[in-house]
Amino acid sequence: MNILNSDTIKIKSWMGCLGFLGFLGPIVYYISKNTTAFLFEVFFAFFALYWEGKFSTNIKDEKFIYNKLRAGDMSGKFGLVGVIIIIFNAFTNPSIEGRYTYLIMCLPIILSVQIIARSFLLYKYEKKIQR
């Protein structure tokens, strides 16, 4: 997607409710005992659509682009630190299967939180300017 488009994507805030599909991960794991079911937790990232919908009518100007890059930078740092901590903690487990399960459980959550944080921070930065 080109960051220099004049308008933002039109998104409805209610689409953030699709994030509740992330709760299928533990439910499917409980039923099937398959650890890859935790990959459903990536659906938590749809909660970011709520924040995206809040500012979907804004026009992209220089300040919006700056705030988008600033929010992406901040959430990227959070995601990187989270991934490093998770990988470090995973390798303290002596069992290979335990490491795999831990990584499959935690990495989708960190990815989702990073995406949600980027949208939330962009919304916060944009609202701070309008006051």
N, C-alpha and C positions, 0 to 999 in steps of 0.2 A: 504494500500500500504506500502510495506517495504521501509523504508527510506535508507536502506543500499544497495539497488540495485546499480549496477555499472553504469548504463546508465539512463538518464532521458527519459521521455516519448516523443516520436516523435510527435510533434504537428505542424500543419501549422499555421502561423500567421494570415492568412486570416480568420480563424475560429472565430477570435475575432469579426467579423462582426455580428455574431449571437447575440451580445449584443443589437443590434438595436431592437430585439424583445421586449425589456423592454418598448419601447414606446407604445406597445399595451395596457398597463395598463390604461393610461389616455384616450386612444381612446375608449376602450371597456367600460370604466366607463361612458364616455360621451354618448355612445349609449344606454347602458343598465341601467345606474344609480345604478349599483350593486357595493358596495364598495369592494367586494372581487376581483374585476377586477384589483385592484392595486397590487395583488400578482404577476402579470406579471412583475413587476419591478425587481423581482429576476433575470430575464434574463439579466439584466445589468451586472451580474457577468461574463457573457461570454466574456466581454471585457478583462478579465484577460487572456484569451487564446492568445491574441496578445502578451503579455509580456512573457507568457510561451513559445510561439513559438520562440521567439527571442533567448532563451537559451536552446532550446530543444536538441541541439546537444552536449551540455556540458557533460563531464563525472563527475559523482558524486565522489568527493573526500572529504577529511575532511573539507576543506574550504567551499565547496559548502553546505555541511550539516550544518556547523556552520552558514553560511549566511541564509540558509533556516529557521533555528530555530530563528535566530535574526530577520528576516523579519516577521515571524509568531508572534513573541513576540510583536514587535512594532505595527503591524496591529491589534493584539488582544487587546492591550491596547486602541487603538483608537476605536475599536468596542465596547468595554465595556463602555468606557466613553460616546460614542454616545447613546448606549442603555439606560444608566442611565439617561442621559439628556432627552431623548425622553419619557421615562416612567414618569419622574418627571413632564415634561410639559403636558403629557396626563392627569395626575390626577389634574391639575389645571382647567381643563374643567369640569363644573358641569354636563354636559349632558353625559350619558352613551354612547349614540350613537355617540356623538362627540369624546369621548375617543377612541371608537372602530375604527372609521374612521381614526383618527390621527395615531393610532398605525398601522393599516393596510397600511397606506400610507408610513410611515417613516421606520418601521423596515425592510422591504425588501430592501430599499435603503441603509440603514446602513450595512446590511449583504453583499450586492453587493460591496459597497465601501471597506469594509474590505477585501474581497477576491481580488479585484483589487489591493488594496494597498499592500497586501502580495506579489503578483506576481511582481508588479512594484518595490517594495523595493528589492526583490531578484535579479531582473535584474540590478538594480542600484548598489547593493553591488558587484555583480559578475563583472560588467564592471569596477568598481573602482579598483578591484584587477588586472585586465588585463592591465591596463595602466602602 
